[in-house]
Amino acid sequence: MSNENIISATIKKLETDKVIITINNGNEITLPLNYIPADVGEGDVLHITISNPLDNQKKSEQTKELLNEILKPNS
């Protein structure tokens, strides 16, 4: 099971220093303007990914272990 969720959000309003977005369940969230790409405008749809950084760290460690095992010289 993936511990990553993707939420669709529509830009409702851009202000000088913040953006108001509406997520797919109808709730509104206010974020700093620098959290979104510069080339988007009101009405554009964003995909927001929410993940657990500890899961990403664990995957990275598992990948390193696997590579070390594969690249280990034969004894």
N, CA and C of each residue as an Amber inpcrd file, in Angstrom:
protein
   225
   0.8370000  -1.1720000   0.0000000   0.0000000   0.0000000   0.0000000
   0.8840000   1.2380000   0.0000000   0.5620000   2.1940000  -0.8470000
   1.3430000   3.4180000  -0.9330000   0.9250000   4.3810000   0.1690000
   1.9100000   5.0420000   0.7500000   1.6290000   6.0600000   1.7600000
   1.7020000   7.4410000   1.1290000   1.2610000   7.5360000  -0.1010000
   1.2860000   8.7910000  -0.8280000  -0.1190000   9.0720000  -1.3430000
  -0.5850000  10.2770000  -1.1580000  -1.9030000  10.6770000  -1.6310000
  -1.7600000  11.8620000  -2.5630000  -2.5760000  11.8680000  -3.6090000
  -2.5890000  12.9870000  -4.5410000  -3.9600000  13.6370000  -4.4710000
  -3.9620000  14.9390000  -4.2500000  -5.1980000  15.7000000  -4.1200000
  -5.2910000  16.6660000  -5.2930000  -6.4690000  16.7320000  -5.9100000
  -6.6990000  17.7400000  -6.9420000  -7.1620000  19.0220000  -6.2730000
  -6.6540000  20.1420000  -6.7600000  -7.0160000  21.4340000  -6.1890000
  -7.1330000  22.4530000  -7.3130000  -8.0960000  23.3420000  -7.1860000
  -8.3010000  24.3990000  -8.1700000  -7.9390000  25.7340000  -7.5350000
  -7.1960000  26.5280000  -8.2700000  -6.8280000  27.8510000  -7.7710000
  -8.0670000  28.7410000  -7.8240000  -8.5100000  29.1620000  -6.6620000
  -9.6920000  30.0170000  -6.5740000  -9.3080000  31.4900000  -6.7140000
  -8.2480000  31.8990000  -6.0030000  -7.8780000  33.3090000  -6.0140000
  -6.3850000  33.4770000  -5.7640000  -5.7480000  34.3090000  -6.5860000
  -4.3450000  34.6700000  -6.3850000  -4.3030000  36.0660000  -5.7640000
  -3.5440000  36.1940000  -4.7010000  -3.3590000  37.4960000  -4.0720000
  -1.8770000  37.8380000  -4.1050000  -1.5140000  38.9810000  -3.6000000
  -0.1310000  39.4520000  -3.6690000   0.8520000  38.4610000  -3.0700000
   0.5090000  37.9070000  -1.9130000   1.4450000  37.0190000  -1.2210000
   0.8780000  35.6530000  -0.8670000  -0.3460000  35.3810000  -1.3130000
  -0.9510000  34.0870000  -0.9930000  -1.8860000  33.6380000  -2.1080000
  -2.2280000  32.3650000  -2.0410000  -3.1470000  31.7730000  -3.0050000
  -4.2120000  31.0000000  -2.2270000  -5.4340000  31.0870000  -2.6880000
  -6.5230000  30.3220000  -2.0840000  -6.8870000  29.2320000  -3.0750000
  -6.8250000  27.9930000  -2.6070000  -7.1600000  26.8540000  -3.4680000
  -8.3450000  26.1080000  -2.8710000  -9.1120000  25.4780000  -3.7480000
 -10.2220000  24.6250000  -3.3320000  -9.8350000  23.1970000  -3.6550000
  -9.7840000  22.3380000  -2.6220000  -9.4260000  20.9450000  -2.8780000
 -10.6670000  20.1590000  -3.2770000 -10.4550000  18.9160000  -3.7260000
 -11.5260000  18.1450000  -4.3440000 -12.7050000  17.8440000  -3.4230000
 -12.5850000  18.0330000  -2.1170000 -13.7370000  17.8110000  -1.2360000
 -14.4730000  19.1120000  -0.9260000 -14.0510000  20.2260000  -1.5620000
 -14.7230000  21.5010000  -1.3870000 -14.0960000  22.4160000  -0.3440000
 -13.1960000  21.9140000   0.4730000 -12.5230000  22.7460000   1.4750000
 -11.5530000  23.7040000   0.8060000 -11.3950000  24.8640000   1.4050000
 -10.4490000  25.8460000   0.8970000  -9.2230000  25.9030000   1.7920000
  -8.0690000  26.1040000   1.1480000  -6.8000000  26.2010000   1.8520000
  -6.0840000  27.4450000   1.3470000  -5.4910000  28.1920000   2.2640000
  -4.6810000  29.3440000   1.9060000  -3.2130000  28.9730000   2.0860000
  -2.4290000  29.2180000   1.0440000  -1.0050000  28.8920000   1.0540000
  -0.1940000  30.1170000   0.6450000   1.0760000  30.1710000   1.0480000
   1.9460000  31.2250000   0.5180000   2.0530000  31.0870000  -1.0050000
   2.1090000  32.1960000  -1.6900000   2.1370000  32.1980000  -3.1500000
   3.3320000  31.4310000  -3.7080000   4.4520000  31.4300000  -2.9790000
   5.6440000  30.7470000  -3.4990000   5.5300000  29.2190000  -3.4240000
   4.4430000  28.6810000  -2.9230000   4.2330000  27.2320000  -2.8890000
   3.7100000  26.6730000  -4.2160000   3.2760000  27.5400000  -5.1070000
   2.7070000  27.0700000  -6.3700000   3.5910000  27.5220000  -7.5320000
   3.4860000  26.8410000  -8.6920000   4.2740000  27.2490000  -9.8520000
   3.9260000  28.6780000 -10.2790000   4.9000000  29.3770000 -10.8270000
   4.7190000  30.7820000 -11.2060000   3.7860000  30.9620000 -12.3950000
   3.6430000  29.9400000 -13.2330000   2.9000000  30.1020000 -14.4840000
   1.4480000  29.6290000 -14.4080000   0.8610000  29.6170000 -13.2210000
  -0.5330000  29.1970000 -13.0890000  -1.4040000  30.3940000 -12.7390000
  -2.7050000  30.2430000 -13.0080000  -3.6260000  31.3330000 -12.7250000
  -4.9210000  30.8090000 -12.1320000  -5.8130000  31.7220000 -11.8340000
  -7.1020000  31.3580000 -11.2620000  -7.8350000  30.4020000 -12.1960000
  -8.4020000  29.3590000 -11.6140000  -9.1130000  28.3430000 -12.3840000
  -8.2550000  27.1560000 -12.7810000  -6.9320000  27.2930000 -12.7150000
  -6.0490000  26.1810000 -13.0580000  -6.1350000  25.0810000 -11.9920000
  -5.9340000  23.8620000 -12.4310000  -5.9760000  22.7060000 -11.5300000
  -4.5530000  22.2810000 -11.1860000  -4.3290000  22.0380000  -9.9090000
  -3.0430000  21.5470000  -9.4250000  -3.2250000  20.1580000  -8.8520000
  -2.1700000  19.3800000  -8.8520000  -2.1470000  18.0980000  -8.1530000
  -1.1540000  18.2310000  -7.0130000  -1.6430000  18.0140000  -5.8140000
  -0.8210000  18.1440000  -4.6190000  -0.5270000  16.7490000  -4.0950000
   0.7480000  16.4400000  -3.9380000   1.1610000  15.1390000  -3.4330000
   1.5050000  15.2600000  -1.9590000   0.9210000  14.3740000  -1.1720000
   1.2080000  14.3200000   0.2550000   1.8390000  12.9650000   0.5320000
   3.0440000  13.0020000   1.0830000   3.7430000  11.7540000   1.3690000
   4.4710000  11.8610000   2.6920000   4.8670000  10.7380000   3.2000000
   5.5880000  10.6660000   4.4590000   7.0810000  10.5870000   4.1420000
   7.8740000  11.5890000   4.5280000   9.3030000  11.5610000   4.2040000
  10.0290000  10.3730000   4.8190000   9.5260000   9.8410000   5.9200000
  10.1590000   8.6680000   6.5160000  10.0190000   7.4580000   5.6030000
   8.8740000   7.3470000   4.9150000   8.7000000   6.2590000   3.9520000
   9.6920000   6.3950000   2.8120000   9.8990000   7.6290000   2.3390000
  10.8570000   7.8590000   1.2540000  12.2710000   7.5170000   1.7030000
  12.6170000   7.8460000   2.9460000  13.9410000   7.5270000   3.4760000
  14.1120000   6.0130000   3.5610000  13.0700000   5.3080000   3.9970000
  13.1420000   3.8540000   4.1090000  13.3360000   3.2280000   2.7260000
  12.6070000   3.7240000   1.7250000  12.7610000   3.2070000   0.3620000
  14.1780000   3.4470000  -0.1450000  14.7230000   4.6130000   0.1590000
  16.0810000   4.9410000  -0.2640000  17.0910000   3.9860000   0.3700000
  16.9240000   3.7270000   1.6490000  17.8290000   2.8020000   2.3430000
  17.7160000   1.3940000   1.7760000  16.4990000   0.9420000   1.4740000
  16.3110000  -0.3840000   0.8970000  16.9660000  -0.4720000  -0.4800000
  16.8580000   0.5950000  -1.2520000  17.4750000   0.6220000  -2.5830000
  18.9930000   0.5480000  -2.4740000  19.5760000   1.2890000  -1.5350000
  21.0250000   1.2400000  -1.3240000  21.4710000  -0.1560000  -0.9240000
  20.7340000  -0.7960000  -0.0230000  21.0820000  -2.1510000   0.4110000
  21.0480000  -3.1210000  -0.7640000  20.0230000  -3.0070000  -1.6040000
  19.9000000  -3.8840000  -2.7630000  21.0590000  -3.6550000  -3.7330000
  21.3930000  -2.3960000  -4.0090000  22.5100000  -2.1050000  -4.9020000
  23.8280000  -2.6250000  -4.3360000  24.0240000  -2.4440000  -3.0470000
  25.2470000  -2.9620000  -2.4110000  25.3350000  -4.4720000  -2.5490000
  24.2060000  -5.1570000  -2.4020000  24.1860000  -6.6150000  -2.5450000
  24.4970000  -7.0240000  -3.9850000  23.9010000  -6.3110000  -4.9290000
  24.1280000  -6.6210000  -6.3550000  25.5790000  -6.3540000  -6.7510000
  26.1370000  -5.2540000  -6.2790000  27.4820000  -4.8420000  -6.6840000
  28.5920000  -5.4420000  -5.8180000  28.2270000  -6.2070000  -4.8220000
  29.2220000  -6.8210000  -3.9270000  30.0750000  -7.8120000  -4.7120000
  31.4050000  -7.7120000  -4.5760000  32.2710000  -8.6570000  -5.2930000
  32.0660000 -10.0790000  -4.7560000  32.2090000 -11.0310000  -5.6430000
  32.0840000 -12.4430000  -5.2250000  33.2560000 -12.8260000  -4.3560000
  32.9680000 -13.5090000  -3.2620000  34.0320000 -13.9090000  -2.3480000
  34.4110000 -15.3550000  -2.5600000
